[in-house]
Amino acid sequence: MVSKKKYGLETSAIRDGSVRSHFNEHSEALYLTSSFVFNNAREAALRFSGDEAGMVYSRYTNPNLSMFEERLASLEGGEVCVSTASGMSAILGVAMSLLEPGDEIVASKNLFGATKQLFSGLLTKFGIKTTYINASDLNDWEEGITRRTKMFFLETPSNPLTEVADIAEISKLAKSHNVLLVVDNCFCTPALQKPILLGADIVIHSATKYLDGQGRVMGGAIVGRREVIEKPLVSFLRSAGATLSPFNAWVLFKGLETLKVRMDAHSESALKIAQWLMQHQKVKAVYYPWLDNHPQNKLAKAQQSAGGGIVSFEVKGGKEDAWKVIDNLQIVSITANLGDTRTTITHPGTTTHGRLSEEDRLESGITDGLIRLAVGLETVEDLQDDLDFALTR
Ligand SMILES: Cc1ncc(COP(=O)(O)O)c(C=O)c1O
């Protein structure tokens, strides 16, 4: 599971982690089995105790999971990867296995709604407090630190407003206070940004999004240094059972093979659409890191190789106006997922961030007129026509 780092990203995404059975299949086999057979009771005992390497039970280990984990670790430049049933279980696993009651998290206030719910709701029940700050302001991170702070957590670009945070600078601050820096790399993926190479300790993924890339399966992953994540997370998953299914791991493993071409194509189309939306008379504001007027445009261009597929924009008016635009679309799908070949659209204020209080929502910039577009791989002109029809009708 150690990253080899000897190939280019595209080669690693296609070749790393592959294991062939004795049939010598070219496309990897699917190991749909709940458990593995031992030759004798002694072998079973040794495998259970971990004194002998090998498969035991698919809640602990499975060849499809190992293949996906090795490939993703290699792409992110991390030593090991632990896969999980979803992005949320990856975040829960990191918190539950690396934090203790009384510990504190300093987190970006611009986080995915469910992550904020998890931090402000469930984790507080276990005595873990979160302080929210402006991720793009280094002073805010410093001011958020107390002697109990154990973890920094951020998304860059953030969901849905694409706020970009300086991973290298935040990581220096984290290291100087002995704090772990966790980065949710869902929007960029390692095809566009490698937080570990910029100093992050742990990378989180909702593999459900771009790693799959076609909206088929749920999955999550945690990548980092072996000594930091492997034992605590494997032990958490073994007890808590939030394990990735072998079938989903197989789909994700194959999804990684086209990650780079997909991310580049998503980014190219998203930039065209963001620039086009900027000129549209019905649009009040556009949020996309590659636009010159994005507040962290320079940083984004230094830290990422392209802007990614997410464009958020605010229509003139309020919720009813935003909903009308969404309802008038013919091609774009109204759905909560993102990172699909199909362009998807959501009204964050009443869906992904709908469980937050109005105060929290507005503090994060989630206004009633805000719409999140996850630009897919359809013909750009068709998407523009669809959006134009919806906006002007
Ligand atoms: C940035 C980000 N992180 C985490 C998650 C959670 O992932 P999952 O839905 O796979 O649990 C999402 C889901 O939309 C997300 O957008």
The ligand as a Tripos MOL2 file, in Angstrom:
@<TRIPOS>MOLECULE
LIG
   16    16     1     0     0
SMALL
NO_CHARGES

@<TRIPOS>ATOM
      1 C1        -17.3420   18.4480   -0.0410 C.3       1 LIG1
      2 C2        -18.0970   17.2370    0.4020 C.ar      1 LIG1
      3 N1        -17.6030   16.4840    1.3970 N.ar      1 LIG1
      4 C3        -18.2470   15.3830    1.8370 C.ar      1 LIG1
      5 C4        -19.4470   14.9980    1.3000 C.ar      1 LIG1
      6 C5        -20.1450   13.7800    1.8300 C.3       1 LIG1
      7 O1        -19.9780   12.7080    0.9770 O.3       1 LIG1
      8 P1        -20.9950   11.4730    0.8710 P.3       1 LIG1
      9 O2        -22.2730   11.9950    0.2910 O.co2     1 LIG1
     10 O3        -20.2600   10.5040    0.0030 O.co2     1 LIG1
     11 O4        -21.1930   10.9490    2.2580 O.co2     1 LIG1
     12 C6        -19.9960   15.7390    0.2460 C.ar      1 LIG1
     13 C7        -21.2790   15.3320   -0.3610 C.2       1 LIG1
     14 O5        -21.8810   16.0560   -1.1330 O.2       1 LIG1
     15 C8        -19.3090   16.8950   -0.2090 C.ar      1 LIG1
     16 O6        -19.7900   17.6640   -1.1990 O.3       1 LIG1
@<TRIPOS>BOND
     1     1     2 1
     2     2     3 ar
     3     2    15 ar
     4     3     4 ar
     5     4     5 ar
     6     5     6 1
     7     5    12 ar
     8     6     7 1
     9     7     8 1
    10     8     9 2
    11     8    10 1
    12     8    11 1
    13    12    13 1
    14    12    15 ar
    15    13    14 2
    16    15    16 1
@<TRIPOS>SUBSTRUCTURE
     1 LIG1         1 GROUP 0 **** ****
